[in-house]
Amino acid sequence: MHTVTKKCWKPSSINKEHPIVQAGIALGRTTYGSPTTSDQSLLDIQSIKVGPGDSARSHTADEFVYVDEIKEGIELYVKMLEQLM
């Protein structure tokens, strides 16, 4: 007899009052449910999904990110982390 296990996809979430979420909001970011799935759905911890580029282009056949969007993403990550220190 074989047992088949199936990894279930589940939505991840994080409390809007969490310091990292509040850091993003303070920098003008808004919260919303992502239109795409990722490995984040496999995590059993609170998490955020934030990255450079346009979500409409992600996970498509012609997915791409502009260099300026990568630079903006790096700046955002640094500013968010600075607020936690």
Contacts in CASP RR format, 6 or more apart in sequence:
PFRMAT RR
TARGET T0000
AUTHOR 0000-0000-0000
METHOD contacts of the structure
MODEL  1
MHTVTKKCWKPSSINKEHPIVQAGIALGRTTYGSPTTSDQSLLDIQSIKV
GPGDSARSHTADEFVYVDEIKEGIELYVKMLEQLM
7 42 0 8 1.000
9 37 0 8 1.000
9 41 0 8 1.000
9 42 0 8 1.000
10 41 0 8 1.000
11 41 0 8 1.000
12 40 0 8 1.000
12 41 0 8 1.000
12 43 0 8 1.000
12 46 0 8 1.000
12 47 0 8 1.000
12 49 0 8 1.000
13 46 0 8 1.000
14 20 0 8 1.000
14 21 0 8 1.000
14 46 0 8 1.000
14 47 0 8 1.000
14 48 0 8 1.000
15 21 0 8 1.000
15 46 0 8 1.000
16 22 0 8 1.000
16 31 0 8 1.000
18 46 0 8 1.000
19 83 0 8 1.000
19 84 0 8 1.000
20 48 0 8 1.000
20 80 0 8 1.000
20 84 0 8 1.000
21 31 0 8 1.000
21 48 0 8 1.000
22 83 0 8 1.000
23 79 0 8 1.000
23 80 0 8 1.000
23 81 0 8 1.000
23 83 0 8 1.000
23 84 0 8 1.000
24 50 0 8 1.000
24 76 0 8 1.000
24 80 0 8 1.000
24 83 0 8 1.000
25 31 0 8 1.000
26 83 0 8 1.000
27 76 0 8 1.000
27 79 0 8 1.000
27 80 0 8 1.000
27 83 0 8 1.000
29 50 0 8 1.000
29 76 0 8 1.000
34 49 0 8 1.000
34 55 0 8 1.000
35 55 0 8 1.000
35 56 0 8 1.000
36 55 0 8 1.000
36 58 0 8 1.000
36 59 0 8 1.000
37 59 0 8 1.000
38 49 0 8 1.000
40 47 0 8 1.000
40 49 0 8 1.000
50 76 0 8 1.000
50 77 0 8 1.000
51 73 0 8 1.000
51 76 0 8 1.000
52 65 0 8 1.000
52 69 0 8 1.000
52 70 0 8 1.000
52 72 0 8 1.000
52 73 0 8 1.000
53 65 0 8 1.000
53 66 0 8 1.000
53 69 0 8 1.000
54 69 0 8 1.000
57 63 0 8 1.000
57 64 0 8 1.000
57 65 0 8 1.000
END
